Amino acid sequence: MKKLFALILAMAMAFSLVACGGSSDSDTDDDGDASSASSASTSEDEDESGTESEGEAEASSTDDTSSDGELIVVGFAQVGHESDWRTASTESCQSVFTEENGYELVFVDCDQDSAAQLEAVRSFIQQEVDYIIIDPIVSTGWDTVLTECEEAGIPVIVIDRTIDDSDKYAAWVGSDFTTEGLAAGEWLKAYADAKGIEELNILVIEGTTGASATIGRTEGFQEIADKYGWTILDSQDGDFTEAGGQEIMESYCKSYEGQFNVVICQNDNEAFGAMTAMTNAGVTYGVDGDVILISFDACTAGLQYVQSGDINADFECNPLAAPFVDEVIKQLEAGETPETTVYMEEHWYTYDDTVSTFEVDGVEQSVTVVTDEIVEAQY
Ligand code: GZL
């Protein structure tokens, strides 16, 4: 009843996504700061490589209290607390969906347990929340519970990872994981060429099996490895955790001693664990080491390791989706139809400009050399 009343009254609300001229995902800002927190692109702006070709949406911030003065109740089923990236994602939601912004947030940390996540969504239905936000631990097994949300009249907004076996949700806000993998591969090719490294023998520490971030980064990087004839010696699940990264890398250092010169970690926390394992095994890495170390996420700690030269390059994945989810809810409250796909803006960070530009599917990418200001501004 509240929702219908709000919709009638809220029809007067004027709302629009503010669009402004933009550039490609990886264009270097003047200051290269975490401006991605304030900008994203919609599906119309994405070309096939997932690179923005024009227009960026800006998140605005106005009071969200629904027009009848009641708080908008939002249930959020979060993946877990496995990484710095996840912490930033959670904090982004907790800072936007506040009572002063007109929300009541019902937050469930699903601790990387898919069954617990489905249970959390069903509990939101029983609580008759107004909206449900899901960051899906894995990309399949969703259609039944999303049908239950639809039948209950509760709009679902998906953030970050994707749901690949159902489209029963109002919008998705996140990153193009395949482009992240493609960019990592093409940057590595340009870097190896610049350094005169002809043979690449690669070890990969993957993210959580079944997560769309893992699937996309793996597929994107594999496409480039196949294109250039690289050897991927092994690729195992490190579960996006530091402990997982260290455990896998310890095993790799034993099984592939002296055989590898590239390590790809699918998030920063895995890279932190891999660094510990390689140090303990006497393997040198980074810009002055024997092993090129590449990571994803570009959290603050990850960028600090890029700045120190321990990580050669870090491909950003932007966790700050909450302001864009807020926009979607405002549109739905106003009876409008939101964009169904909103890509976050992201940057490719490096220690230096050995490689200043490269191409992904014919679209020029630029890199951002990490500075103190960039580290200070990151999430
Ligand atoms: C990617 C996100 C991944 C991060 C990890 O969008 O889902 O999950 O890369 C996090 O740090 O655990």
Residues whose N, C-alpha, C, O or C-beta is under 5 A from the ligand:
A	BS01	GZL	E82 S83 W85 R86 D160 R161 A213 F240 Q266 N267 D297 C317
